Amino acid sequence: MRLLLITYYFPPCGGATVQRWLKWLPILVEQGFEVTVLTTKDGDYPVYDESLLAEIPPEVTVIRTKTFKFEKIWKIFTGNKRPIPYGNISKNKEQNLINRILIWIRLNLIIPDIRKFWNPSALKKAIDYLRITPVDYVITTGPPHSTHLIGLKLKKQLKIKWIADWRDPWTSIYYLQLNPPSRISRFWHKKLETKVAQTADWNVVVSEHLASQLPTNKISVIYSGYDDKKIPAPVIAQTKEKETTFKLKFIGKITEGQRLDILIQIIAKAFPDEDVELSFIGTNLSEEYHTLLQNLLPGRYVCKNFIPHKEALQEMQDSQVLLLLINYYPGAEGMLTTKLFEYLASYNKILCLGPHNSEAEKLINRYKAGKCFDINESEDAIEYLRNLYSLWHSGKTLKNDIEVTELSAQNQVLKLIDLIHSLNSQS
């Protein structure tokens, strides 16, 4: 069976955004699928990780096309060398007039997102490819959700079979709730989202909450899962020799709406004198957070900027408690990051700080992998950490003993394959 995957983000793009399909591709190849990936040749990525190129199966054909970079205009006008904000768009009062105007344009005129400027070249290349090489299914994955519009046009022009893969919400994404576009813009966002969801032969989403947001009943929840070849459960579950330092680690980016300040305060109060180490791996902390850490945990914290994904997995395993933050923004409770599945696969305890009833909390509770606390439950979080430290200090393992292999990428891809075969039998 032959698939065409269309995605803006693909190695050398790094970070969590590429992990879902990068993990899935080798499994699809092992299961006998022929996969071609259509992606950008010169994408403007928030993070680069050249090491991930080696993880693309040699059997997978990768087609790369150029794109017009609106980001160049952004940088010329703003003098800002940082990438134009795709998500996490904030209306900072300290921004100058030009920045505020460009953000208004980004929110109201560039619908659904700035990556849409890749669509013309991607669509042309996809049409050329499909006319020569018929495929069983085209799969578009977003965000950016503009990628789904390529699938929409291919469906209309070539009558292809099409699966839309949703890794994040579209109209209900938190930054559009915080920075609402104009009424007309919201109308067009919703219209496009509805058309994609209802026109696609099927929709695949990463969480139950996201499934409930889309206006269609043609939908399945398939988790991203964790790479069981990189994280073999039998090895992880083994008890290590006792270490001298109690290690708490946060892996990944810090985004708006996450209460890192409260998390730092909780850890400082839980361990006023103990030999603990708080690590932040793969993120650039603001000066404000550095100051807070220096005041509350002097000499007991470590910060590492972006590191290759393989090293990030090693950091996860080399810890006693993994830290997770959920945004206090509308809709954020429904988001599930790839990081959470890798956390679960480490079999280490998880401390989650965020609103209750999130998708993350449900999974953590289901596998008894840790505890989730709201920001007003600091004392309970402190007590939980103290109990974990006491167990660790007495020589007892903190490793979770509930099997999570059903969450492996292997098992999640098998669900996708079953879905494809089921759709084929119905057509």
C-alpha positions as CSV (number, residue, x, y, z in Angstrom):
1,M,0.0,0.0,0.0
2,R,1.3,3.4,-1.0
3,L,1.0,6.6,1.1
4,L,1.9,10.3,0.5
5,L,2.5,12.2,3.7
6,I,2.4,16.0,3.4
7,T,4.0,17.9,6.3
8,Y,5.7,21.2,6.7
9,Y,7.7,20.1,9.7
10,F,10.2,17.4,9.0
11,P,13.9,16.9,9.8
12,P,16.2,18.8,9.9
13,C,13.4,20.4,11.9
14,G,13.8,19.4,15.5
15,G,11.8,19.4,18.6
16,A,8.6,17.6,19.5
17,T,6.7,18.7,16.4
18,V,8.3,16.1,14.1
19,Q,8.4,13.2,16.5
20,R,4.9,11.7,15.8
21,W,5.6,10.9,12.1
22,L,9.3,10.4,12.5
23,K,8.6,7.5,14.9
24,W,5.8,6.2,12.8
25,L,7.6,6.0,9.4
26,P,9.9,3.1,10.2
27,I,7.0,1.1,11.5
28,L,4.9,1.7,8.4
29,V,7.8,0.6,6.3
30,E,8.2,-2.6,8.4
31,Q,4.5,-3.2,7.8
32,G,4.9,-3.2,4.0
33,F,3.9,0.4,3.3
34,E,5.6,2.5,0.6
35,V,5.7,6.1,1.9
36,T,6.7,9.3,0.2
37,V,7.0,12.5,2.2
38,L,6.4,15.9,0.7
39,T,7.9,18.6,2.8
40,T,9.8,21.9,2.7
41,K,13.2,22.5,1.3
42,D,13.9,25.7,3.2
43,G,11.4,25.8,6.0
44,D,11.8,28.3,8.8
45,Y,11.9,26.0,11.8
46,P,11.9,27.0,15.5
47,V,14.5,24.3,16.2
48,Y,17.0,22.5,14.0
49,D,18.2,19.0,14.8
50,E,20.4,17.6,12.0
51,S,20.8,14.3,13.9
52,L,17.1,13.4,13.1
53,L,17.9,13.1,9.4
54,A,19.6,9.8,10.1
55,E,16.3,8.5,11.5
56,I,14.4,8.8,8.2
57,P,14.1,5.2,6.8
58,P,16.1,4.9,3.6
59,E,13.0,3.3,2.0
60,V,11.1,6.5,2.4
61,T,11.3,8.9,-0.5
62,V,11.5,12.6,0.6
63,I,10.5,15.3,-1.8
64,R,11.3,18.9,-0.8
65,T,10.0,22.1,-2.3
66,K,10.8,25.7,-1.8
67,T,8.5,28.2,-0.1
68,F,8.1,31.9,0.0
69,K,9.2,33.1,3.4
70,F,7.0,35.7,4.9
71,E,9.4,35.5,7.9
72,K,11.9,37.6,5.8
73,I,9.4,40.5,5.6
74,W,8.8,40.2,9.4
75,K,12.5,40.4,10.2
76,I,13.1,43.3,7.8
77,F,10.3,45.4,9.4
78,T,10.9,44.4,13.0
79,G,14.7,44.1,13.0
80,N,14.0,40.9,15.0
81,K,16.2,38.0,14.1
82,R,13.9,35.5,16.0
83,P,11.3,33.5,13.9
84,I,7.9,35.1,13.5
85,P,5.6,33.7,16.1
86,Y,3.5,30.9,14.7
87,G,1.9,29.9,18.0
88,N,2.3,31.4,21.5
89,I,1.3,34.8,20.0
90,S,1.2,37.4,22.7
91,K,0.1,41.0,22.7
92,N,2.9,42.4,24.8
93,K,2.3,46.0,25.8
94,E,6.0,46.7,25.4
95,Q,5.9,45.8,21.7
96,N,6.4,48.7,19.3
97,L,3.8,49.8,16.8
98,I,5.2,47.9,13.9
99,N,5.3,44.7,15.8
100,R,1.7,45.1,16.9
101,I,0.6,45.8,13.3
102,L,2.4,42.8,12.0
103,I,0.8,40.5,14.7
104,W,-2.6,42.0,13.7
105,I,-1.9,41.1,10.1
106,R,-0.7,37.6,11.2
107,L,-3.9,37.0,13.1
108,N,-6.4,38.5,10.8
109,L,-5.2,38.4,7.2
110,I,-2.9,35.4,7.0
111,I,-5.5,32.6,7.4
112,P,-5.0,30.0,8.7
113,D,-1.3,30.6,9.3
114,I,2.0,32.0,7.9
115,R,3.0,28.6,6.5
116,K,0.3,28.9,3.8
117,F,3.0,30.4,1.6
118,W,4.4,26.9,1.1
119,N,1.1,25.6,-0.3
120,P,1.4,26.7,-3.9
121,S,4.7,24.9,-4.5
122,A,3.7,21.9,-2.4
123,L,0.3,21.6,-4.2
124,K,2.0,21.7,-7.7
125,K,4.6,19.1,-6.7
126,A,1.9,16.9,-5.2
127,I,-0.2,17.0,-8.3
128,D,2.8,16.3,-10.5
129,Y,3.7,13.3,-8.3
130,L,0.2,11.9,-8.0
131,R,-0.4,12.0,-11.8
132,I,2.7,9.8,-12.3
133,T,2.5,7.7,-9.0
134,P,-1.0,6.9,-7.8
135,V,-1.2,6.4,-4.0
136,D,-3.8,4.7,-1.8
137,Y,-4.0,7.6,0.7
138,V,-2.8,11.1,1.0
139,I,-2.2,12.1,4.6
140,T,-1.8,15.8,5.7
141,T,-0.6,16.6,9.2
142,G,-1.0,19.8,11.0
143,P,-0.2,22.2,12.5
144,P,0.4,24.1,10.5
145,H,-3.2,23.7,9.5
146,S,-2.7,25.3,6.2
147,T,-1.2,22.0,5.2
148,H,-4.7,20.5,5.4
149,L,-5.8,23.0,2.7
150,I,-3.4,21.1,0.3
151,G,-5.3,17.9,1.0
152,L,-8.6,19.8,0.5
153,K,-7.5,20.9,-3.0
154,L,-6.1,17.5,-3.9
155,K,-9.4,15.9,-2.9
156,K,-11.3,18.3,-5.2
157,Q,-8.9,18.2,-8.2
158,L,-7.8,14.6,-8.2
159,K,-10.5,12.8,-6.1
160,I,-7.8,11.2,-3.9
161,K,-8.5,9.4,-0.6
162,W,-7.4,11.7,2.2
163,I,-6.7,11.4,5.9
164,A,-6.3,14.6,7.9
165,D,-4.0,14.2,11.0
166,W,-4.6,16.8,13.7
167,R,-1.8,17.2,16.3
168,D,-3.2,20.4,17.8
169,P,-6.6,22.2,17.7
170,W,-7.3,24.8,15.0
171,T,-10.0,27.3,16.0
172,S,-9.9,26.3,19.6
173,I,-6.2,26.6,20.0
174,Y,-5.4,28.7,23.1
175,Y,-3.5,31.5,21.4
176,L,-6.5,32.3,19.2
177,Q,-8.6,32.4,22.4
178,L,-6.2,34.8,24.0
179,N,-5.8,36.9,21.0
180,P,-9.1,36.7,19.2
181,P,-9.0,37.7,15.5
182,S,-11.7,39.8,14.1
183,R,-15.2,38.3,13.7
184,I,-14.7,37.9,9.9
185,S,-11.4,36.1,10.5
186,R,-12.9,33.8,13.1
187,F,-15.6,33.0,10.6
188,W,-13.1,32.0,7.9
189,H,-11.0,30.0,10.4
190,K,-14.1,28.0,11.4
191,K,-15.3,27.6,7.8
192,L,-12.0,26.2,6.7
193,E,-11.7,23.9,9.7
194,T,-15.2,22.5,9.1
195,K,-14.6,22.0,5.4
196,V,-11.4,20.1,6.1
197,A,-12.9,17.9,8.8
198,Q,-16.0,17.1,6.8
199,T,-14.3,16.6,3.4
200,A,-11.5,14.4,4.5
201,D,-12.3,10.7,4.2
202,W,-11.2,10.4,7.8
203,N,-9.7,12.4,10.6
204,V,-7.1,11.3,13.1
205,V,-6.5,13.2,16.3
206,V,-4.1,13.0,19.3
207,S,-6.6,13.2,22.1
208,E,-10.2,12.7,23.0
209,H,-10.7,16.4,23.8
210,L,-9.5,17.3,20.3
211,A,-11.9,14.8,18.8
212,S,-14.8,16.5,20.6
213,Q,-13.8,19.9,19.1
214,L,-14.0,18.9,15.4
215,P,-17.3,19.1,13.6
216,T,-17.3,15.5,12.2
217,N,-18.0,12.0,13.3
218,K,-15.4,10.6,10.8
219,I,-12.7,10.6,13.5
220,S,-10.3,8.4,15.5
221,V,-8.0,9.0,18.4
222,I,-4.5,7.7,17.8
223,Y,-1.8,8.8,20.3
224,S,1.6,9.7,19.1
225,G,3.1,7.1,21.5
226,Y,6.7,6.6,22.4
227,D,9.5,5.0,20.4
228,D,9.8,1.6,21.9
229,K,13.1,1.0,20.0
230,K,14.7,3.9,21.7
231,I,13.1,3.3,25.0
232,P,12.7,-0.5,25.5
233,A,10.4,-1.1,28.5
234,P,12.3,-4.1,30.0
235,V,15.4,-2.0,30.3
236,I,13.7,1.1,31.7
237,A,11.8,-0.8,34.3
238,Q,14.9,-2.2,35.9
239,T,15.9,-0.6,39.2
240,K,19.2,1.4,39.1
241,E,21.8,1.6,41.8
242,K,21.1,4.3,44.3
243,E,22.3,7.7,43.3
244,T,23.5,10.4,45.6
245,T,21.4,13.2,44.2
246,F,17.6,13.4,43.9
247,K,17.0,14.6,40.3
248,L,14.0,16.5,39.1
249,K,13.8,17.4,35.4
250,F,11.8,19.4,33.0
251,I,12.3,18.5,29.4
252,G,11.2,20.8,26.6
253,K,10.1,24.3,26.0
254,I,8.5,26.7,28.5
255,T,5.5,28.4,26.9
256,E,3.1,31.1,27.9
257,G,0.5,30.2,30.5
258,Q,2.7,27.6,32.3
259,R,3.2,28.5,35.9
260,L,6.9,27.7,36.2
261,D,7.3,30.3,38.9
262,I,5.0,28.3,41.2
263,L,6.7,25.0,40.3
264,I,10.0,26.4,41.3
265,Q,8.6,27.7,44.6
266,I,7.1,24.3,45.3
267,I,10.4,22.5,44.8
268,A,12.3,25.1,46.9
269,K,9.8,24.7,49.8
270,A,9.8,20.9,49.5
271,F,13.6,20.7,49.6
272,P,15.1,23.6,51.6
273,D,18.3,21.8,52.4
274,E,18.3,18.4,50.7
275,D,20.8,17.3,48.0
276,V,18.5,17.8,45.0
277,E,19.1,19.0,41.5
278,L,16.4,20.7,39.3
279,S,17.2,20.5,35.6
280,F,15.7,22.3,32.6
281,I,16.6,20.5,29.4
282,G,16.0,21.9,26.0
283,T,14.7,25.4,26.8
284,N,16.0,28.9,27.1
285,L,14.8,30.3,30.5
286,S,14.1,34.0,30.8
287,E,16.2,36.2,33.0
288,E,13.2,36.4,35.4
289,Y,13.3,32.6,35.9
290,H,17.1,32.5,36.3
291,T,16.8,35.2,39.0
292,L,14.1,33.2,40.8
293,L,16.2,30.0,40.6
294,Q,19.3,31.8,41.9
295,N,17.3,33.2,44.8
296,L,15.4,30.0,45.8
297,L,17.7,27.1,44.6
298,P,21.2,28.5,44.4
299,G,23.7,26.0,43.2
300,R,21.0,23.3,42.9
301,Y,19.7,23.8,39.4
302,V,21.0,23.1,35.9
303,C,19.9,24.7,32.5
304,K,20.7,23.1,29.2
305,N,19.6,24.7,25.9
306,F,18.4,22.5,23.0
307,I,20.0,19.1,22.8
308,P,19.5,16.2,20.3
309,H,16.4,14.1,21.0
310,K,18.4,11.0,21.8
311,E,20.2,12.9,24.6
312,A,16.8,14.2,25.9
313,L,15.6,10.7,26.2
314,Q,18.7,9.8,28.2
315,E,18.0,12.8,30.5
316,M,14.5,11.5,31.1
317,Q,15.7,8.2,32.3
318,D,18.4,9.7,34.5
319,S,16.0,11.2,36.9
320,Q,13.7,10.4,39.8
321,V,10.9,12.9,39.1
322,L,9.8,14.3,35.7
323,L,8.1,17.7,35.7
324,L,5.2,18.6,33.4
325,L,3.4,21.9,33.0
326,I,-0.1,22.4,31.5
327,N,-1.0,25.8,30.2
328,Y,-3.7,27.8,32.0
329,Y,-5.3,28.8,28.8
330,P,-8.7,27.8,27.2
331,G,-8.4,24.5,25.3
332,A,-4.9,23.7,26.6
333,E,-6.2,21.0,28.8
334,G,-6.9,18.9,25.7
335,M,-3.4,19.0,24.3
336,L,-1.1,15.9,24.5
337,T,2.6,16.4,23.8
338,T,4.9,13.6,22.6
339,K,6.9,14.3,25.7
340,L,4.2,12.9,28.0
341,F,4.4,9.5,26.3
342,E,8.2,9.5,26.6
343,Y,7.8,10.5,30.3
344,L,5.4,7.5,30.8
345,A,7.8,5.2,29.0
346,S,10.6,6.2,31.4
347,Y,8.6,4.6,34.2
348,N,9.7,7.6,36.4
349,K,7.3,9.5,38.6
350,I,5.6,12.5,37.1
351,L,4.6,15.7,38.8
352,C,2.2,17.7,36.7
353,L,1.2,21.2,37.5
354,G,-1.8,22.6,35.7
355,P,-5.6,22.6,35.6
356,H,-7.4,19.4,36.6
357,N,-9.3,17.2,34.1
358,S,-6.6,17.6,31.4
359,E,-5.9,14.9,29.0
360,A,-2.4,14.6,30.5
361,E,-3.9,14.1,34.0
362,K,-6.2,11.3,32.8
363,L,-3.3,9.4,31.3
364,I,-1.1,9.9,34.3
365,N,-3.9,8.7,36.6
366,R,-4.7,5.8,34.3
367,Y,-1.2,4.4,34.6
368,K,-0.6,5.5,38.1
369,A,2.5,7.3,36.9
370,G,2.4,10.3,39.3
371,K,0.2,13.1,40.5
372,C,-1.3,16.2,39.1
373,F,-1.9,19.4,41.1
374,D,-3.5,22.7,40.5
375,I,-1.6,25.9,41.3
376,N,-3.6,26.4,44.5
377,E,-2.6,22.9,45.8
378,S,1.0,23.8,46.5
379,E,1.0,22.2,49.9
380,D,-0.3,18.9,48.5
381,A,2.4,19.0,45.8
382,I,5.1,19.7,48.4
383,E,3.9,16.7,50.5
384,Y,3.9,14.5,47.5
385,L,7.5,15.4,46.6
386,R,8.6,14.9,50.2
387,N,7.1,11.4,50.3
388,L,8.9,10.5,47.0
389,Y,12.2,11.8,48.4
390,S,11.7,9.8,51.6
391,L,11.1,6.6,49.6
392,W,14.1,7.3,47.4
393,H,16.3,8.1,50.4
394,S,15.4,4.9,52.1
395,G,16.6,2.9,49.1
396,K,13.2,2.1,47.5
397,T,12.6,2.3,43.8
398,L,10.3,5.0,42.5
399,K,9.8,3.3,39.2
400,N,6.2,2.8,38.1
401,D,5.1,-0.8,37.8
402,I,2.1,-0.5,35.5
403,E,3.0,-1.5,31.9
404,V,2.5,1.2,29.3
405,T,3.5,-0.7,26.1
406,E,0.0,-0.2,24.7
407,L,1.1,3.4,24.3
408,S,4.1,2.5,22.1
409,A,4.4,4.0,18.7
410,Q,4.3,0.4,17.3
411,N,0.9,-0.2,18.8
412,Q,-0.4,3.2,17.8
413,V,0.6,2.8,14.2
414,L,-1.1,-0.6,14.1
415,K,-4.3,1.3,14.9
416,L,-3.6,3.6,12.0
417,I,-3.0,0.6,9.7
418,D,-6.2,-1.1,10.9
419,L,-8.1,2.2,10.2
420,I,-6.6,2.4,6.6
421,H,-7.6,-1.2,5.9
422,S,-11.1,-0.6,7.2
423,L,-11.5,2.5,5.1
424,N,-10.3,0.6,2.1
425,S,-12.8,-2.2,2.6
426,Q,-15.6,0.3,2.8
427,S,-14.7,2.1,-0.5
